[in-house]
């Protein structure tokens, strides 16, 4: 009996040791934490070269382009903690053949797995609500995918180019409806004979994306109707010819007059407009701003000639276009987020001395920057610095004591981000602006010499550095962004500067950028203030939000937007509201991504019994036509609409409703599921493994030790 107990003890200990050696995930556990570049809970970039990758269970968001064009990775395990896979996250990963998605995933972004030609099958978890534009575009070897009934939003183009694909889904589900339409399109998809060149997915840009491919046509040509191909229209504004383009609709116009006038000659009332034609947009607004996405994917655009007077280049304005050279005119002050992102032919850029702001990813993945970072000679290179017009665009050095050259006026966003070798920085007297995240993550940086002409430090410029104690900022400083120095005490030689925030902080997904943590006592959902009877809900809300609805007397830009687009003022009975969404940080959230905000507004008396259209003014001052319908809210007539950019919104009656049958009674949920993080399968397995090993080791040790003790007593 004693020998049996001893043997059992030894066996338990051995079993525990064996279990400890077993992997708990499908990916090789050798993936190193240093391979992952993180920003809070967001995975920004995978820097390793492993074939099998297990993403850490601290990750909640896989950022845009995190694995983009990685030719090594073959297997990826996404933990339950990940809620969002952003656009282009795995784009062009040719070798990727296996992806295990965690159950916490809610959204697969645009182009997320586009061009992953090794993928053959996929299972979409039940919590996924949306699959974006060309999310699996040109995955031409994919044969099977399972989509749950809970997935309600699948973009028409999500699987374009997957000519072998069979979709497995529940009858009557949204996926079933999508599959039926997909199989019809699939019949016309050409089979791939050769592997495509690595590059942009070859499917034409669809409607409804906000990302058009634009071509110009002779001004004498009649209005053109084409599906899936957007045509521009020239329009004269202030003696300047600008391009008129609809970023949202299939039907766009070309010619020398505005779409509204041409389609509706003598238009005197906005209610007479043909809403089926869509709301046209300018690529250049009021001669001062290049609109967001204005020239996105313009394959015919290899040179750039902007008129004088342009002050702002919008977000992704020229992204993925065929531009080879860029010469921006004097007067440009701002180059917004991703403005020239992935311009794969761009060899040089001339930035004027008037530029004060270069936002993140403005020139990322351009040959101009990529060649410089590889050590090649390019226009603007000055040693380890890439400079144009006094703007520091990129850095390729490894100096511990960094001296930025005199003449640099602006440090672009994220130029020195993650350079952990930097210990001290000397900023030149010429420097006016330190860009967003400029030195973020320089963990050894412990000393900064400021120039005496510094006027602005943008968000997170010195966040996550080794700076300690207190920092004294020069009297010249006028603006100070969010988390510029983390929790370091700040002193000012002059007056306290104005506290500001960048557009990055206004994106819903960038929670960490706003410095607001969810209170455990708060109820997840949207609380509405300012308009009695209004309701709202936010898809996937995991914290408390407040939607403030005002009714500005001056129309807050709605009049100007209507005049710009339609050449007529809005009617007097148009109800105009201002919408502002915040999570408690005090920063209005203006970019919601694929987490739409649903708003229900009680209709004013003048609009009851009418069909309504809902128009919103975007960040460029242009109009968007929102998805809307008449409903009943607590027995009263109301309008329900969906927006991804809360802003000034107008409700317009366009005539008596075609039918007055009973409207659908809506019940807007004010609460969402708890946002408590879900442990990943990998973490649960780890815990179970440790628990089992602990029990076995304890029991085995007790049996073995007890037996040894008895034997010693016997020997005595």
Buried (B, 14 or more C-beta within 10 A) or exposed (E): EEEEBBEBBBBBBEBBEEBEEEBBBBBBEEBEEEBBBBBEBBBBBBEBEBEBBBBBBBBBBBBBBBBBBBEBBBBBBBBBBBBBBBBBBBBBBBBBBBBBBBBBBBBBBBBBBBBBBBBBBBBBBEBBBBBBBBBBBBBBBBEEBBBBBBBEBBBBBBBBBBBBBBBBBEEEBBBBEBBEEBEEEBEEBEEBEEEBEEEBBEBBBBBEBBBBBBBEBEEEEEBBEEEEBBBBBBBEBEEBEBBBBBBBBBBBBBBBBBBBBBBBEEBEEBBEBEEEBBBBBBBBBBBBBBBBBBBBBBEEBEEBEBBEBBBBBBBBBBBBBBBBBBEBBEBBBBBBBBBBBBBBBBBBBBBBEBBBBBBBBBBBBBBBBBBBEEEEEBEBBEEBBBBBBBBBBBBBEEBEEBEBEEEBBBBBBBBBBBBEEBBBBEBBEBBBBBBBBBBBBBEEBBEBEBBEBBBBBBBBBBBBBBBEEEBEBBEBBBBBBBBBBEEBEBEBEEEEBEEBBBBBBBBBBBBBBBEBEBEEEBEBBBBBEBBEEBBBBBBBBBBBBBBBBBEEEEBBBBBBBBEBBBBBBBBEBBBBBBBBBBBBBEBBBBBBBBBBBBBBBBBBEEBBEBBBBBBBBBBBBBBBBBEBBBBBBEEEBBBBBBBBBBBBBBBBBBEEBEEEEEBEEBEBEBEBEEBEBBBBBBBBBBEEBEEBBEEBBEBBBEBBEBBEEEEEEEEE
